[in-house]
Amino acid sequence: MAVSGSDRKILGILPVDAGPGALLVATAIAAVIVVNSPLGPLHAQALATPFTIGPEGAGITMKVSDWVKNALMAIFFFFVGLELKKELLEGQLSDARAAILPVAGAAGGMATPALIFLALAGPGGFADGWAIPAATDIAFALGVLSLLGSRVPAALKAFLLAVAVVDDLGAILIVAFVYTDQIFVDQLLWAAGVLALLVAMNRLGVSRVGLYVMVGLVLWVFMQNSGVNPTIAGVLIAACVPLKDRRGNSPLHQAEHDLRPWVHFLVMPVFAFANAGVSFSGGLEAALHPVSLGAALGLFLGKPLGITAFTLLAALALKAPKPGTLIQIVGVACIAGIGFTMSLFIGALAYDDPALAAPVRIGVYAGSILSAVAGLIILSRVLPRMEACKPEEDPTHPFIAPEPGYEERR
């Protein structure tokens, strides 16, 4: 009998699907250890070291930390963009009936944490970070859910995936329109011209992903010089990669498949090592900072409250079938409170003051860990035991497992 991805084990202990999340945890722990060791100053100095890429006089110069935030994360956003396009065209979000509930849940899961953050941090003048707890880390959330193996109904897993995808789309829009200070219109017009070329390539049936990436690098340069966060270039490039070519193959699926291990096992760990290290020198003061409390409680309380309430309201208003029982939805909504990568990324964009780095990281850590633990405890108690699990049988349920081969491609 074939073994599903969620049932295969690493060293006979950890589900394969949880591998990227486990590596992120290990990298974050390593970053914390380094920052609080004698190597801490060297870590900070390395991140602050500037270097230039490109011809002399016309190249781009940034600190290492900015190259990680603006360039490396553009690769991450390219990958996220591929997932978004796939979901919109042929996944859970391609069917309006199936998309309504996760879209509503994601909207509540972004608005409620933001309101909690503003209530706690806004009065102190830290409102710029309102979007920190609004984000969900797809890889981390699905990795934590995979710890429950085949006990998780297909409909529930698909619901979490759809909520996280919509959440990522919201985070992308926030990054593009909120965390942009000064715009240079001439560079933005050049970027628009390059984007038009990418769209034309798609319309003309160009299927080689490498060509899209090469043109996309030019787009990234203009976006970087325009003042708009250049990671958005990754999403725009992904939007132009065709789903199907003339021979019936899928450049989009192939690009996502090829890029997945690089993103999960290189891009995200490097970002975590550069941004997840938190110094304990601030002690209790940093842990009780309004930013820390806003991020932690926004993720831990805001996510489950917002997702659950908006999902149930949408299901009631539209008489749509729910992806699970009330307590199951609450459990999944808790897991969606794992913000980690996206929350840290938004925190780095929101605040320039180095003194706020520790509160952001502590808040994201605390909220994400509490969310993961709460979600696992709830679901482990309400989901059937492994031996009692049976495949979903209702093919009309809008949250039934994705199309054939979907899990293998993921």
C-alpha positions, 0 to 999 in steps of 0.5 A: 500500500502506498504511503501518503506524504503525511505518513512517511517519517524522517528517521521514523519520527517526524512526518516528511511534510513537517521537515521544512517547519522543523528546519525553520525551528532549528534555524531560529533556535540556532539564530537565537543561540548565536545572537546571545553568544560571543558570536552575536556581534559578528552576526550583527556585523555580517548582516550590516556589511554592505556589498554591491551587485552590478557594474561599478557606478550602476550596481545596487548596493545594500547591506546583507540584511537588505539583500536577504529581505529584498532579493532572497525573499523575492524568490520566496514570493515568486514561489508563493505567487506560483502557488497562488496562481495554481490555487486560483486557476485549478485549486480550492479557490477556482470554484466560487462555492469552495472559495467563499468560506476560506476567503471569508475566514482569511479576511477575518483572520487578518482583520481581527489580529490587526485590530488587537495589535492596534488596540495594544500597540497603537496608543504607544505610537507603534501602529505601523506594525498592525499587519505583523499578526495578520500573516500566516506561514503556509509551510509552517502551518501545513507542517504542524498539521502534518504531525497529525498524519492521516487523522486530518480530514482532507476537507479540513486540510484543504480549508487551511491551505486555502485560508493560508493562500488567501492570507498570503495574497492579502499580505502581498497587497499589504507589502505593496501598498502599505510598506512603501515610503517614496515612489520614483515614478520613472523607475515604476514606469520602466517596471510597468514596461518590463511587466508588459513584456512578461505578459506579452510572453505569456500571450505568445505562448513562451513556456520556458520559465528561465526566460521569465526569470531572466526578464523578471530580474530586470523587473526586480531591479526597476522595482528596487529602484522605484521605492516599491518593495521589490519582493512584489516582482516575484509575484508578478513574474509568477503571475505570467508563468503559463499554466499550460504550454502547447504540448499540454505540459505545465510550466507553472507546476514544474517551476513550483516543483523545482523551486520548492526544495530551494525555498523550503531548505535554503531561502526560508532558513537563511531568512530565519537565521538572519532575522529570527535571532533575538537578544535576551538582554531586553529581558522582561521589558522586551517581552512585555513591550506593546509590540510584543504583546500585540503580535503575540495576542494578535496571532494567538487570539485574533487568528482563531477568533477571526477565522472561526467567526467569519467562516461560520457567518459565511456558512450561515449566510450562504448555507454552505457546507462547513469544512469540519465541526466547530471545534475542528475549525477552531483547531485549524484556525489556531494553527493558522496563527503561526505567522513566523516567516511572513510576520517577521518579514512584515515586522522588518518592513514596519520598523526601522528602529533596531530597538523594536526588533526584539519585541517583534521577534518575541511576539511572533515567537510567542504567538506562533508557538502558542498557536501551534501548541493550542491547535495540536492539542485541540485537533489531537483530542477531537480528530478520530484515532489513526485506525478509525480514519477513513477517506472522505466519501462525499464527492460533492463537498467543496472542501474535498481533497484537491484534484488527482495528483495535487498532493504528489505535486505539493 
